[in-house]
Amino acid sequence: MSDSAIVAGLFVGKIKNLWPDKPPSAIAKQPVDGPLHIETNGFVEDQQADIAVHGGPEKAIHHYASEHMDFWRDTFPEAAAQFRAGCFGENISTTGLTEENLHLGDVLSLGSATVQVCQGRQPCWKLNAHTGLNKMAAQFQKTGFTGWYYRVLENGMVKVGDKMEVIERIHMDWSLQRLIHARFNPRLDTAIAAELAEFNALSKNWREAFAKKAVKGFSENTDKRLKGR
């Protein structure tokens, strides 16, 4: 496989009360050079406040492509200075790997660990609160520039400067870009949704979401997730 990148940034966070009258969060990640320990639930040094929606074995590590930062600076020029690696609560930042050239189920080396792409990020209201931009989560979803999550296949260590490389590809037809747009498409063909619901490489949560979308007439209400209500 030729798809590879050098780890340019690693980020971990601690659970904190960041906003009045809102649940705590560990979205405010801080840069570290490493080495970091990678186990089933991601970086041992990292925390997640609510593992029902962040973290756990199928959302162990979040990777965001630094290529998208220019887009966000252009989209929200009033907040351009904040769009830099780590600003979205991601764990990894690179140049060279994006939703366009990675695929569902891709297996990658990550330092001495091995990880597998298992879903895109499902943005929520915490992105709005964290960035101070009320439309951030909705724009994340609309563009498909959400980043993606890994499950950990083999434990290991990683530091800034290590190489990431695709070592196995099992779903040639399902780029992350296509998968993420399918997940958030309210008019997705039910046959495609049913197909995706059967992919073992996909996280359980996203398989269940596609199974619901495979039912004719299903409608998903995203207000609570995107707006916090």
Secondary structure, DSSP 8 states (H G I E B T S, - for coil): ---EEEEEEEEE---B--STTS--B----EEE---EEEETTEETT---S-TTTS-STTSSEEEEEGGGHHHHHHH-GGGGGG-STTTTS-SEEESS--TTT-BTT-EEEETTEEEEEEEE----HHHHHHHT-TTHHHHHHHH----EEEEEEE-EEE-TT-EEEEEE-S-TT-BHHHHHHHHT-TT--HHHHHHHTT-TTS-HHHHHHHHHHTSTT-----HHHHH--
